[in-house]
Amino acid sequence: MSRPARLVLLGSPVAHSLSPTFQNAALASAGLPLRYEAIDVAPSALGAVLGELAREGAAGNVTVPHKEAAFEHCSTRTEVADRVGAVNTFWTEDGALHGDNTDVAGFQRAVRALVGGPMPSRIAMIGAGGAAAAVCAAAEQGSASEVRIAARTMARAEALAARFPRVVGVYPAVDAALEDAALVVNATPLGLRADDAFPVAIERLPADVPVLDLVYGPDETQWVVAARAAGHPAADGLRMLVEQGALSFERWFGFAPDREAMARAIASCTGRRL
């Protein structure tokens, strides 16, 4: 695989993303003469933009709402991307796009950092949206015996259960999904805005259960802050973001990025330490 001629992040909206902050720090540390740029792309324009990027020999990441659509535009995909049905990392070979999904391993690493060990055996997941399939695939690869999905849209939850029948169960009642859970994951967009309702009321969480919110921003979500104040180990999606980005970097260049440089860039930008 040749070195990318250009590195981009495609999404909409995308201006808020912290990915350019830590990816450009990693590129500078490695002495690579590239800049990682965020490009806001409307869904209707994604195919044309990806086609032009392929002609340029570009590589990059794809975020909301384009991951499933990008999957369809890749000539070949890794096994994990096929399992998830979405691509968040792409590169070009001989003018063709190739796709991977590093969200799965990124989630696994974020869980390990939070709980201090392997994937917990019972995961209660709120929501069945775009990030949920990566969580299911991560659980399938790991030691989780069940991902209990409580979602507003039952059809999406049932579709995930059909795709991951060994690990996924659908729970119409949130409290039933939470019972004896060893990890609670928010896979909904709740928390992106400061006035959002909590995915689950803090008092309904099992005692001391770790909480992982896949939403991230410059500050921790209010749900994470409240959960930690109530005695729960808790983290938002920032570590998962950085971990998946580090794996993408390794895919593009064949070596691991300088994670300390990435962490320093995040700390400088947000005041937060991983």
C-alpha positions, -999 to 999 in steps of 0.1 A, spaced: 0 0 0 14 34 -10 14 64 13 -18 84 10 -17 116 -11 -43 132 11 -60 125 44 -96 135 51 -126 131 74 -160 130 57 -191 137 77 -220 161 82 -218 179 104 -180 176 110 -166 209 121 -169 199 158 -147 168 153 -116 164 174 -101 139 149 -80 166 130 -65 177 164 -50 144 173 -43 131 138 -24 161 128 -3 158 160 4 122 151 14 132 115 37 159 128 54 136 153 60 110 125 74 137 102 48 130 76 41 159 52 4 156 53 -25 175 69 -57 157 80 -87 178 70 -124 176 79 -148 180 50 -186 185 54 -202 163 28 -240 161 21 -252 125 18 -262 132 -19 -226 142 -27 -208 113 -9 -204 91 -40 -189 119 -61 -165 130 -33 -153 94 -27 -147 89 -64 -126 121 -66 -107 111 -35 -100 76 -50 -86 93 -81 -63 114 -59 -50 84 -40 -65 97 -8 -73 79 25 -93 89 55 -121 84 79 -159 85 76 -183 95 103 -220 102 108 -241 99 87 -219 82 60 -205 50 74 -231 26 59 -231 44 26 -193 44 24 -194 7 29 -212 4 -4 -186 25 -23 -156 3 -13 -144 -23 -37 -131 -45 -10 -137 -45 28 -121 -62 58 -140 -90 75 -148 -68 105 -163 -41 82 -184 -67 65 -196 -79 99 -206 -44 110 -219 -33 76 -202 0 79 -168 16 70 -152 43 91 -117 40 76 -108 39 39 -77 40 16 -69 38 -21 -51 10 -40 -48 12 -78 -75 37 -79 -100 17 -59 -114 23 -25 -109 -2 3 -126 -1 37 -122 -11 73 -140 -6 105 -118 4 135 -147 13 157 -149 -23 169 -114 -25 182 -117 11 194 -147 2 215 -129 -28 229 -99 -7 240 -122 19 255 -139 -8 275 -106 -22 287 -95 12 299 -127 18 318 -131 -16 335 -95 -26 337 -100 -60 320 -117 -78 291 -152 -73 278 -178 -77 306 -201 -107 303 -234 -88 302 -238 -54 284 -269 -33 285 -270 -10 255 -294 19 251 -301 25 214 -297 5 182 -284 32 159 -252 36 138 -227 28 166 -246 -1 180 -235 -27 154 -198 -20 162 -206 -27 199 -223 -60 190 -194 -70 168 -170 -61 196 -190 -82 220 -191 -111 196 -153 -111 193 -148 -107 231 -161 -125 261 -195 -109 264 -223 -135 266 -251 -111 259 -257 -75 246 -292 -65 260 -306 -38 237 -333 -14 249 -342 9 221 -370 33 211 -371 17 176 -378 -20 182 -374 -28 145 -337 -17 146 -330 -36 177 -346 -67 162 -325 -63 131 -294 -63 152 -305 -94 170 -310 -111 137 -275 -101 126 -258 -111 159 -280 -138 172 -253 -154 195 -249 -123 216 -279 -99 211 -311 -100 230 -339 -74 227 -355 -60 259 -386 -38 255 -383 -27 292 -351 -8 301 -351 -21 336 -350 -57 324 -320 -49 302 -302 -33 331 -307 -61 356 -273 -76 366 -256 -57 337 -218 -55 341 -216 -26 317 -241 0 305 -235 17 271 -252 47 256 -254 42 218 -279 70 212 -272 106 203 -285 118 237 -258 139 254 -247 158 223 -267 188 236 -264 200 272 -302 200 277 -306 164 265 -324 139 288 -302 112 302 -303 78 283 -310 62 316 -318 79 349 -289 75 373 -310 60 400 -320 31 377 -285 20 371 -273 -12 389 -250 -3 418 -214 5 408 -219 -7 372 -195 9 348 -210 34 323 -197 41 288 -212 69 268 -203 67 231 -211 104 228 -181 127 231 -173 164 230 -148 189 244 -164 183 278 -177 151 293 -214 145 289 -237 153 318 -247 117 321 -211 106 326 -205 134 352 -236 124 371 -229 87 370 -194 92 383 -207 114 411 -230 85 420 -201 61 423 -201 45 389 -169 42 368 -178 63 338 -163 76 306 -175 92 274 -166 83 238 -134 104 236 -110 74 242 -129 53 217 -125 81 192 -88 83 197 -83 46 198 -102 41 165 -82 70 150 -49 54 161 -59 22 144 -68 40 113 -34 57 112 -17 23 115 -38 10 86 -28 40 64 10 40 72 18 6 85 31 17 119 15 29 151 12 66 157 27 85 186 -1 81 211 15 105 236 15 132 209 -21 125 203 -30 127 240 -11 160 244 -30 175 215 -63 165 230 -53 179 264 -41 211 248 -74 215 229 -99 204 256 -80 203 289 -89 167 292 -64 138 298 -70 103 285 
